[in-house]
Structures are given as structure tokens and as C-alpha cells.
Amino acid sequence: MAMKARYLASPSWWKAYLMARFLPSHLYWPARYNTGGISGPGSRGRLAQFKARVLNDFVAENGVGSVIEFGCGNGDQLSLARYPRYVGVDISRTALAQCRARFAGDDTKTFVLLRDHRGGVHDLAISLDVIFHLVEDSGFNQHMESLFSSARRFVIIYSSNHDDLNWAFHIRHRSHSRWVEANRPDWKLVSSVPNEFPLDAAGSDDTSFADFYVYARRTT
């Protein structure tokens, strides 16, 4: 696949590949941030603008008062968000320290280490560019449980939505809609938003295989 070939040709992606081969997800991401890595190209540029537009419009149109995000990263995407109240949860202390410094003085935002998260319910729970990086089943299941247990009205996932074990390095595609059907029958997939910049043949950094998927709690 062209995208895999591009990763192999890139020193930065080669470093990420070596980390991914020997570290599980819960160690890979802290190590990535600790060595100066960023959340990823999808949190900057036109992909970030696209995600912000979809999410900000959804929050405004649906009267969302509070948002919790699992996998907030270093705050690049959050810098474009307009949420009344926000809780960012991440596995990396380094990423959270960057967020706290970046949004210092903004009392509408709170940041919590995943292991210290003690629950709480919000209008909307979001997961952006996270699920396909959860290569272990345990991490994926925990992430999904956390999302749906923390949401009062909506869950929004930005990811692929099919099963594929044989893709690239630290990526494993998963069908989150199938998981919801099997594990959370009190929720349903109500809409999706195709990516404005779908993955191209070269796997360019400003394109993506992820789309938006909106889940709502069943009322009956």
C-alpha cells in the first residue's frame, strides 16, 4: 500500500514504527509525547479545521453544555473548539501538562489522567483519531465503555468503522458500530459525516480514512 511505503521512507514514521512494534498502546502514546511527538497531522491544518467545524456546529445546534474527550492529546484540536465546558482525558502526563499550560486561566477546561478519571456524565463524549490506534482488545473495550458510560445524550466518534488487522504499524481498524450493537443496545448510530478530505492514494498527511459517526441514546 502506498501509505505504508511512505511511512517506511520517512525517518519520523520509522521511529514511530519501531516504538509501535515493541510498545502496547498504553505505553506507546506516553513514549511518543515524552520524545517530543505530537498528536498527529490530523490535529492540524485542514483536517483539524474540518473536525472543528463539524463538532462546533453540532454542539451549538444541539444545545450541548458539556463535552468530555477521551484521548485529548496535546490540545492542538482543542484550540479550535467552542465548547461551553470541557474535560480532556488522556493516558499521557506529558500531553496533559502541555494542555494545562496551553489553556491556563481557562476555567471551562479540565484535564485528567486516564487512570485518575472517576466517571461523571456529560452531554457529549467524543473520540477523535483514537480508536484505530488501540491495537489491543482490552484498550479498545475500555475506551468504548468509557465513552458510552460518560455520555448523557450523544457520543461522536471520528474514526474508520471496519475491521482490519493488517494495515500499517500502530493502526488497527475496528468496527465500533458493531461493538455498540453488541454491547450498548441503549444507543444507536443516528448519522455520519463523510470526511471532506478522504484518504488519497499516496496517504497524504492532510487526508484521512476517518469519518464522523454520531450515536444517540435511545429514548424507548
Buried (B, 14 or more C-beta within 10 A) or exposed (E): EEBBEBBEEEEEBEEBBEBBEEBBBBEBBBBBBEEEBBBBBBBBEEBBEBBBEBBBEBBEEBEBBBBBBBBBBBBBBBBBBEBEBBBBBBBBEBBBEBBBEBBEEEEEBBBBEBEEBEEEEBBBBBBBBBBBBBBEEEBBEBBBEBBBEBBBBBBBBBBBBEEEEEBBBBBBBBBBBEBBEEEBEEBBBEEEBEBBBEBEEEBBBBBBBBBBBBBBBEEE
